[in-house]
Amino acid sequence: MRRRQRVRSEPPSGKRHILRWVAIASVVLLAAGTLTAYLKYRAVYDSITRVTVNPGELGHRPPQYSTTSENVLIYGVDSRAGLDKHQQYILHTGDDQSDNTNTIMLVHISPGRHLVTVLSIPRDTMVPMYACSPSPGHPGQQADPNAEVQINSLLAIGGPVCLWYTVEQQTGIFVDHIIGIGMLGFVKVVNDLGGVNVCVPFNVNDSVSGLNLTAGEHHINGIQALAFWRTREDIGNGSDLQRIQRDQFMSAQVVKGVLGSGLLSDPFRLLTIVSDAAASMTTDNGMTVSDLVSIGESLRHLNSKNVQFVTAPNEPWTGNAARVQFAQPQAGEVFTAIAHDVKVPKVTVTPTSTPSPAQVLTTNPSNVKVQILNGSGVHGLAAQAAAGLTSRGFDVTGTGNAATFAYTNSVIEYPSTAEMAAVNTLKKELTNVTALLDPSVAPGTVDLVLGSDFTSLVVQGPGASPAPTVSVSSSAPASASASASPSPSVSVTGLAASNGGITAAATCASDGSAFSGPLSP
């Protein structure tokens, strides 16, 4: 029996040639795409300025309490170096070549990527003069235990490593990476994000920064966003603290835009943004482009209410009231919460062995001098509480707005233990209130900051009615400032609420106090 042979069917000669060329073309295109992607990545990597960080330069570092959290120190550089005359004109920067930091933020990403805390450190903060090694373009400095230096000058003195070292030593927070961004990079990033919404309560035409906006809400591009970010001298009270407030509200709008756009789920768009910022960016040598993209991608499931902005608690510097220093123990509590990502430890006062006026539990309400500040933004709240407390015999010295409207719970701030009798007497009139030591409060007085959960004073005995409510007119007393103080028992999740900060869920129209002051219309 003859065995049947299998005959393989082959395409005609012409089709074989076509298939062969399609295969070759596919390989070539794939190789070209891979090479292009590699070259793009390589170009981005090479355009970022990298700073080599030697472990010895950071000295004895703080403990790293969590290996699953991430702490990134981000600073903005106000140097005009690298900008041509046209860019200096368009950006309204002038040609100052100084290399100072106009913004310092420590970004803490909690384990599980469920919460981000942005801690702003005021540029005018005075810090100890630590030893910083000299490097090309940076003279360095010798340690001097009796001297202090303004933190925004450290970049020019010792470069990014000097800033990194000082922040770690002052806060006790282990920093994983450092990122610097120049003004042109900031503009490009905002443009890549499609702009940002900002609100101003009046017409602003600032010749220093170039900000020119009419009253109301605006969607602005990168150039105007930079001007908004830099505006300080001719608005509100002219302070850097108010500028930080305004910038935090703008940052909140950026976060909402990013989270709502799906950007964090698109590594190619993230790479585009990093690419545009790269030429104006400085990082430590341990951070790669893929690290930057990976951090962005890991935050794609965040909710805007879980991104909080807070300013390091501060008070006027003893050497010059135009500068600030960290207010203790409040600042230490905030730093500890971030470092541990756990609840803030309570601050206790050890009683003396002999009775003193500070140990008196209560006093007559007429002996309590209290200033009432609206920390919620609810119209007329301070006046309502003032009327109620006055009717109960308290000496209300004034009303006004707190530094921000981000308080949830009410807070009684007092300058020393000598006011504990007044504090305890006032606490009896309120529910859900925390007492916090704040040496910046005027001696002999206390400040009551009303949170958004305040509705009325407690009922006075059986069958009594709540405190009377009154409305407040547009001619209410001018805004008063209040030091933001942390709650002794709040965890890192509540730092914004307990320290006068905000979350990214805040509306851009809720930052009126950030514009109030003698320099504003």
C-alpha positions as CSV (number, residue, x, y, z in Angstrom):
1,M,0.0,0.0,0.0
2,R,1.4,3.3,-1.0
3,R,1.9,5.8,1.8
4,R,0.2,9.1,1.2
5,Q,2.5,12.1,1.6
6,R,1.4,15.3,3.2
7,V,1.8,18.3,1.0
8,R,2.3,21.6,2.8
9,S,0.4,24.4,1.2
10,E,2.5,27.5,0.7
11,P,1.4,30.9,-0.3
12,P,2.3,32.1,-3.8
13,S,5.7,33.6,-4.3
14,G,4.4,37.1,-4.2
15,K,2.6,36.7,-1.0
16,R,5.7,35.1,0.7
17,H,7.6,38.2,-0.2
18,I,4.9,40.5,1.3
19,L,4.7,38.5,4.6
20,R,8.5,38.6,4.9
21,W,8.6,42.3,4.4
22,V,5.8,42.9,6.9
23,A,7.7,40.8,9.5
24,I,10.9,42.7,8.8
25,A,9.1,46.1,9.0
26,S,7.4,45.1,12.3
27,V,10.8,44.2,13.8
28,V,12.3,47.5,12.6
29,L,9.4,49.6,13.9
30,L,9.5,47.8,17.3
31,A,13.2,48.3,17.6
32,A,12.9,52.0,16.5
33,G,10.1,52.5,19.0
34,T,12.1,50.9,21.8
35,L,15.2,53.0,20.8
36,T,13.1,56.2,20.7
37,A,11.6,55.5,24.1
38,Y,15.1,54.7,25.5
39,L,16.6,57.9,24.0
40,K,13.6,59.9,25.3
41,Y,14.1,58.5,28.8
42,R,17.8,59.0,28.5
43,A,17.4,62.6,27.4
44,V,15.1,63.3,30.3
45,Y,17.4,61.6,32.8
46,D,20.4,63.6,31.5
47,S,18.7,66.9,31.6
48,I,17.9,66.7,35.3
49,T,20.6,68.2,37.6
50,R,21.7,65.5,40.0
51,V,23.3,66.1,43.4
52,T,25.5,63.4,44.8
53,V,24.6,62.9,48.5
54,N,27.3,61.3,50.6
55,P,25.9,59.7,53.8
56,G,28.5,61.6,55.9
57,E,27.1,64.9,54.8
58,L,23.7,64.2,56.4
59,G,25.4,63.5,59.8
60,H,23.5,61.5,62.4
61,R,20.1,61.1,60.7
62,P,16.7,60.7,62.3
63,P,15.3,57.2,62.6
64,Q,13.3,55.9,59.6
65,Y,10.2,54.7,61.5
66,S,8.4,53.4,58.3
67,T,9.9,52.0,55.2
68,T,6.6,52.0,53.4
69,S,6.0,55.8,53.7
70,E,7.9,58.4,51.6
71,N,9.2,61.8,52.6
72,V,10.2,64.1,49.7
73,L,11.7,67.5,50.4
74,I,10.6,69.9,47.6
75,Y,11.9,73.4,47.1
76,G,11.3,76.1,44.6
77,V,14.3,78.1,43.4
78,D,14.0,81.8,42.8
79,S,17.2,82.1,40.8
80,R,16.9,83.7,37.3
81,A,20.0,81.8,36.1
82,G,19.3,80.0,32.8
83,L,16.5,82.4,31.8
84,D,17.2,84.6,28.8
85,K,16.1,88.2,28.7
86,H,12.9,87.4,26.9
87,Q,11.9,84.8,29.6
88,Q,12.9,87.2,32.4
89,Y,10.5,89.8,30.8
90,I,7.6,87.4,30.2
91,L,7.9,85.8,33.7
92,H,8.3,89.2,35.3
93,T,11.3,88.0,37.3
94,G,14.1,90.5,36.7
95,D,17.7,89.3,36.4
96,D,18.5,88.5,40.0
97,Q,21.0,85.6,40.0
98,S,20.7,84.7,43.7
99,D,20.1,81.1,44.5
100,N,17.6,81.2,47.4
101,T,14.5,79.0,48.0
102,N,11.2,80.8,47.8
103,T,9.2,77.6,48.7
104,I,10.1,74.7,51.0
105,M,7.7,71.8,51.3
106,L,8.0,68.4,52.9
107,V,5.7,66.0,51.2
108,H,4.8,63.0,53.4
109,I,3.1,60.0,51.6
110,S,1.6,57.7,54.2
111,P,1.9,53.9,54.0
112,G,-0.6,52.5,51.5
113,R,-0.6,55.8,49.6
114,H,-4.0,56.7,51.2
115,L,-2.9,60.1,52.6
116,V,-0.6,62.9,51.5
117,T,0.5,65.6,53.9
118,V,2.3,68.7,52.6
119,L,4.1,70.6,55.3
120,S,5.2,74.1,54.3
121,I,8.2,75.6,56.0
122,P,8.2,79.4,55.9
123,R,11.2,80.8,54.0
124,D,11.7,83.3,56.8
125,T,12.3,80.6,59.4
126,M,15.4,81.1,61.4
127,V,17.3,77.8,62.1
128,P,20.6,76.9,63.9
129,M,23.8,77.3,61.9
130,Y,24.9,73.7,61.2
131,A,28.1,72.8,59.5
132,C,27.7,72.5,55.7
133,S,30.5,71.4,53.4
134,P,31.5,73.7,50.6
135,S,31.0,72.6,47.0
136,P,31.3,74.3,43.5
137,G,29.3,77.5,43.7
138,H,28.6,77.1,47.4
139,P,30.9,78.5,50.1
140,G,29.5,76.2,52.9
141,Q,29.4,77.3,56.5
142,Q,31.0,76.4,59.9
143,A,28.8,75.3,62.7
144,D,28.1,78.0,65.2
145,P,25.9,77.0,68.2
146,N,25.3,80.7,69.0
147,A,24.1,81.8,65.6
148,E,21.1,81.3,63.4
149,V,20.5,81.6,59.7
150,Q,17.4,82.1,57.6
151,I,16.4,78.8,56.1
152,N,15.9,80.1,52.5
153,S,19.6,81.1,52.3
154,L,20.9,77.5,52.9
155,L,20.7,76.6,49.2
156,A,23.1,79.4,48.2
157,I,25.3,78.6,51.2
158,G,25.7,74.8,51.0
159,G,23.5,73.6,48.1
160,P,20.6,71.1,48.4
161,V,22.4,68.8,50.8
162,C,22.7,71.7,53.4
163,L,19.0,72.3,53.2
164,W,18.3,68.6,53.4
165,Y,20.5,68.2,56.5
166,T,19.0,71.2,58.3
167,V,15.4,70.1,57.7
168,E,16.2,66.6,59.0
169,Q,17.9,68.0,62.1
170,Q,15.2,70.5,62.9
171,T,12.2,68.3,62.3
172,G,13.4,64.8,63.2
173,I,11.8,63.5,59.9
174,F,13.8,61.2,57.8
175,V,13.9,62.5,54.2
176,D,14.0,60.0,51.4
177,H,14.6,62.3,48.4
178,I,14.9,65.9,47.5
179,I,13.5,67.7,44.4
180,G,14.2,71.3,43.4
181,I,12.2,73.0,40.7
182,G,13.0,76.3,38.9
183,M,10.5,79.0,37.8
184,L,10.5,78.0,34.2
185,G,9.8,74.3,35.1
186,F,6.9,75.4,37.3
187,V,5.4,77.3,34.4
188,K,5.7,74.3,32.1
189,V,4.2,71.9,34.6
190,V,1.1,74.1,35.2
191,N,0.7,74.4,31.4
192,D,0.9,70.7,31.0
193,L,-1.8,70.2,33.6
194,G,-4.1,72.5,31.7
195,G,-3.8,75.5,34.0
196,V,-5.3,76.0,37.5
197,N,-8.3,77.8,39.1
198,V,-7.6,80.6,41.5
199,C,-9.9,83.2,43.3
200,V,-9.1,86.7,44.3
201,P,-11.6,88.8,46.4
202,F,-10.6,92.1,44.7
203,N,-8.8,93.4,41.6
204,V,-5.1,92.6,41.9
205,N,-2.4,94.4,39.8
206,D,0.9,93.7,41.3
207,S,3.9,95.3,39.6
208,V,6.4,93.2,41.4
209,S,5.2,89.7,40.5
210,G,3.2,90.7,37.4
211,L,-0.1,89.3,38.7
212,N,-3.0,91.1,37.1
213,L,-6.5,89.6,37.8
214,T,-9.9,91.0,38.3
215,A,-12.0,90.0,41.4
216,G,-13.5,86.6,41.2
217,E,-12.5,83.1,40.0
218,H,-10.1,82.6,37.1
219,H,-8.5,79.7,35.2
220,I,-4.9,80.8,34.7
221,N,-1.9,79.4,32.8
222,G,1.6,78.8,34.0
223,I,2.9,82.4,33.7
224,Q,0.0,83.8,35.8
225,A,0.2,80.9,38.2
226,L,3.9,81.7,38.8
227,A,2.9,85.4,39.4
228,F,0.2,84.2,41.8
229,W,2.7,82.0,43.6
230,R,5.2,84.8,44.0
231,T,2.9,87.6,45.0
232,R,3.7,88.8,48.5
233,E,4.9,92.4,49.1
234,D,1.9,94.4,47.9
235,I,-1.1,92.3,49.2
236,G,-2.7,91.5,52.5
237,N,-0.1,92.1,55.3
238,G,2.9,91.5,52.9
239,S,4.0,88.4,54.8
240,D,5.4,85.1,53.6
241,L,2.9,83.3,55.8
242,Q,-0.1,84.7,53.9
243,R,1.7,83.9,50.6
244,I,1.9,80.3,51.8
245,Q,-1.8,80.3,52.6
246,R,-2.7,81.5,49.1
247,D,-0.3,79.1,47.5
248,Q,-1.8,76.2,49.5
249,F,-5.3,77.1,48.2
250,M,-3.9,77.1,44.6
251,S,-2.2,73.8,45.2
252,A,-5.5,72.4,46.4
253,Q,-7.1,73.3,43.0
254,V,-4.1,71.7,41.2
255,V,-4.6,68.5,43.2
256,K,-8.3,68.3,42.4
257,G,-7.6,68.9,38.7
258,V,-4.9,66.2,38.6
259,L,-7.1,63.6,40.5
260,G,-10.1,64.3,38.3
261,S,-8.2,64.2,35.0
262,G,-6.9,60.6,35.2
263,L,-3.4,61.9,34.8
264,L,-2.0,59.6,37.5
265,S,-3.2,56.6,35.6
266,D,-1.2,57.5,32.5
267,P,2.5,57.0,32.8
268,F,3.1,58.5,29.4
269,R,1.5,61.8,30.4
270,L,3.4,61.7,33.6
271,L,6.7,61.2,31.7
272,T,5.7,64.2,29.5
273,I,5.3,66.4,32.6
274,V,8.6,65.2,34.0
275,S,10.3,65.8,30.7
276,D,9.1,69.4,30.5
277,A,10.2,70.1,34.1
278,A,13.5,68.2,33.8
279,A,15.7,71.0,32.6
280,S,14.7,73.1,35.6
281,M,14.8,70.2,38.0
282,T,17.4,69.1,40.6
283,T,17.2,65.8,42.4
284,D,19.5,63.6,44.6
285,N,21.4,61.0,42.7
286,G,19.2,58.3,44.3
287,M,16.0,59.4,42.5
288,T,15.4,58.3,39.0
289,V,12.8,59.3,36.4
290,S,11.0,56.0,36.9
291,D,10.8,56.8,40.6
292,L,9.1,60.2,39.8
293,V,6.6,58.5,37.5
294,S,6.1,55.6,40.0
295,I,5.3,58.0,42.9
296,G,2.7,59.8,40.7
297,E,1.1,56.5,39.6
298,S,0.9,55.2,43.2
299,L,-1.3,58.1,44.1
300,R,-4.0,57.6,41.5
301,H,-6.6,56.3,44.0
302,L,-6.3,59.3,46.3
303,N,-9.3,61.4,47.2
304,S,-8.8,65.2,47.4
305,K,-10.0,65.3,51.0
306,N,-7.0,63.0,51.9
307,V,-4.4,65.5,50.7
308,Q,-3.8,68.0,53.5
309,F,-1.7,71.2,53.5
310,V,-0.3,72.6,56.8
311,T,2.2,75.2,57.7
312,A,4.8,74.4,60.4
313,P,3.6,76.1,63.6
314,N,5.6,79.2,64.0
315,E,5.9,82.5,66.0
316,P,7.9,85.7,65.6
317,W,11.7,85.2,66.0
318,T,13.1,86.6,69.2
319,G,15.8,88.4,67.3
320,N,13.6,90.2,64.7
321,A,9.8,90.0,64.5
322,A,10.0,90.1,60.7
323,R,11.4,86.6,60.8
324,V,9.8,83.5,62.4
325,Q,10.9,80.5,64.4
326,F,9.3,77.2,65.1
327,A,6.7,77.5,67.9
328,Q,7.2,74.8,70.5
329,P,5.8,72.4,71.5
330,Q,3.3,72.7,68.7
331,A,5.9,72.3,65.9
332,G,7.5,69.4,67.5
333,E,4.1,67.6,67.8
334,V,3.4,68.1,64.1
335,F,6.9,66.9,63.1
336,T,6.5,63.8,65.4
337,A,3.2,63.0,63.8
338,I,4.7,63.0,60.3
339,A,7.8,61.2,61.3
340,H,5.9,58.4,62.9
341,D,2.7,58.6,60.9
342,V,0.9,57.9,64.2
343,K,-0.9,59.9,66.8
344,V,0.8,62.9,68.2
345,P,2.0,62.4,71.8
346,K,0.2,64.4,74.5
347,V,2.0,67.4,76.0
348,T,1.6,67.3,79.8
349,V,2.4,69.9,82.4
350,T,3.9,68.5,85.7
351,P,2.1,70.2,88.6
352,T,4.2,71.9,91.3
353,S,4.3,70.5,94.8
354,T,2.6,73.6,96.3
355,P,-0.7,75.2,95.3
356,S,-0.5,78.1,92.9
357,P,-2.9,80.3,91.0
358,A,-2.4,78.1,88.0
359,Q,-4.0,75.2,89.8
360,V,-7.3,77.0,90.5
361,L,-9.9,75.0,88.6
362,T,-12.3,77.8,87.7
363,T,-12.9,81.5,88.2
364,N,-15.7,84.0,87.8
365,P,-16.5,84.5,84.1
366,S,-16.0,88.2,84.5
367,N,-12.3,87.4,85.1
368,V,-12.0,85.7,81.7
369,K,-10.7,88.0,78.9
370,V,-11.4,86.1,75.7
371,Q,-10.9,87.0,72.0
372,I,-13.2,85.0,69.7
373,L,-12.0,84.0,66.3
374,N,-13.9,82.4,63.5
375,G,-12.0,79.3,62.4
376,S,-14.8,77.8,60.2
377,G,-15.8,80.6,57.7
378,V,-19.4,80.4,58.7
379,H,-20.7,83.9,58.5
380,G,-21.4,85.6,61.8
381,L,-20.2,82.7,64.0
382,A,-17.7,84.8,66.1
383,A,-20.4,87.5,66.7
384,Q,-22.9,84.8,67.8
385,A,-20.5,83.3,70.3
386,A,-19.5,86.8,71.5
387,A,-23.1,87.7,72.3
388,G,-23.7,84.4,74.1
389,L,-20.5,84.6,76.2
390,T,-21.1,88.3,77.0
391,S,-24.6,87.5,78.3
392,R,-23.0,84.9,80.6
393,G,-20.6,87.4,82.1
394,F,-17.4,86.8,80.1
395,D,-15.2,89.7,79.2
396,V,-15.1,89.5,75.3
397,T,-12.2,91.6,74.1
398,G,-12.9,91.3,70.4
399,T,-13.9,89.1,67.5
400,G,-12.3,88.4,64.1
401,N,-11.2,85.6,61.7
402,A,-8.6,83.0,62.5
403,A,-5.6,82.5,60.2
404,T,-7.7,80.0,58.1
405,F,-11.2,78.7,58.0
406,A,-10.1,75.0,58.2
407,Y,-10.8,74.4,61.9
408,T,-13.3,71.5,62.6
409,N,-13.2,71.4,66.4
410,S,-13.0,74.5,68.5
411,V,-9.7,75.4,70.3
412,I,-8.9,77.5,73.4
413,E,-5.4,78.8,73.1
414,Y,-3.8,80.2,76.3
415,P,-0.3,81.7,76.9
416,S,0.7,79.9,80.1
417,T,-0.6,77.7,83.0
418,A,-1.5,80.9,84.8
419,E,-4.6,81.1,82.6
420,M,-5.8,77.5,83.4
421,A,-8.6,78.8,85.6
422,A,-9.9,80.9,82.7
423,V,-9.5,78.0,80.3
424,N,-11.5,75.6,82.5
425,T,-14.2,78.2,83.1
426,L,-14.6,78.8,79.3
427,K,-14.5,75.1,78.5
428,K,-17.6,74.6,80.6
429,E,-19.6,76.7,78.1
430,L,-18.5,74.6,75.1
431,T,-18.7,71.0,73.7
432,N,-15.9,69.3,71.8
433,V,-13.2,71.8,72.5
434,T,-9.5,71.4,73.0
435,A,-7.2,73.5,75.2
436,L,-3.7,74.3,73.7
437,L,-0.7,76.1,75.1
438,D,0.3,78.9,72.8
439,P,2.9,81.4,74.2
440,S,2.1,83.9,71.5
441,V,-1.3,84.7,73.0
442,A,-1.4,87.9,75.1
443,P,-0.7,87.2,78.8
444,G,-3.9,87.4,80.9
445,T,-6.1,86.5,77.9
446,V,-7.3,83.5,76.0
447,D,-8.3,83.0,72.3
448,L,-11.3,80.9,71.4
449,V,-11.1,79.6,67.8
450,L,-14.5,78.4,66.7
451,G,-14.5,75.3,64.5
452,S,-17.1,74.3,62.0
453,D,-18.9,71.9,64.4
454,F,-19.8,74.9,66.7
455,T,-23.5,75.8,66.7
456,S,-24.2,77.3,70.1
457,L,-23.0,77.4,73.7
458,V,-24.0,74.6,76.0
459,V,-27.4,74.7,77.7
460,Q,-27.3,76.5,81.1
461,G,-29.0,74.1,83.5
462,P,-32.3,72.3,83.3
463,G,-34.8,73.8,80.8
464,A,-32.4,76.6,79.8
465,S,-32.1,77.8,76.2
466,P,-29.0,77.8,74.1
467,A,-27.1,81.1,73.8
468,P,-28.7,83.8,71.7
469,T,-27.8,84.0,68.0
470,V,-27.2,87.2,66.2
471,S,-26.3,88.1,62.6
472,V,-23.2,90.0,61.7
473,S,-23.1,92.8,59.1
474,S,-20.4,93.4,56.5
475,S,-19.0,96.0,58.8
476,A,-17.8,93.4,61.2
477,P,-14.4,93.9,63.0
478,A,-11.3,93.5,60.8
479,S,-9.7,90.0,60.7
480,A,-7.5,89.0,63.5
481,S,-4.7,86.5,63.3
482,A,-4.5,83.3,65.3
483,S,-1.6,81.0,65.7
484,A,-2.3,77.6,64.3
485,S,-1.8,75.0,67.0
486,P,-2.1,71.2,66.9
487,S,-4.4,69.1,68.9
488,P,-2.4,67.0,71.4
489,S,-4.3,63.8,70.4
490,V,-4.7,64.2,66.7
491,S,-3.1,61.8,64.3
492,V,-1.3,62.6,61.1
493,T,-4.7,62.3,59.4
494,G,-6.0,65.4,61.2
495,L,-3.0,67.8,61.1
496,A,-4.7,70.2,58.7
497,A,-7.9,70.5,60.8
498,S,-6.0,71.0,64.1
499,N,-3.3,73.3,62.7
500,G,-5.3,75.8,60.6
501,G,-4.5,74.0,57.4
502,I,-6.7,72.9,54.5
503,T,-7.3,69.8,52.4
504,A,-7.4,69.7,48.7
505,A,-11.2,69.5,48.9
506,A,-11.2,73.2,49.8
507,T,-12.8,75.7,47.4
508,C,-10.7,78.4,46.0
509,A,-13.3,81.0,47.2
510,S,-12.7,80.1,50.8
511,D,-9.3,81.8,51.3
512,G,-10.4,85.3,52.0
513,S,-8.3,85.6,55.1
514,A,-5.2,85.0,53.0
515,F,-5.8,88.3,51.3
516,S,-6.8,90.5,54.3
517,G,-4.5,93.2,55.6
518,P,-3.5,96.9,55.3
519,L,-2.0,96.4,51.8
520,S,-5.2,95.2,50.3
521,P,-8.1,97.4,49.1
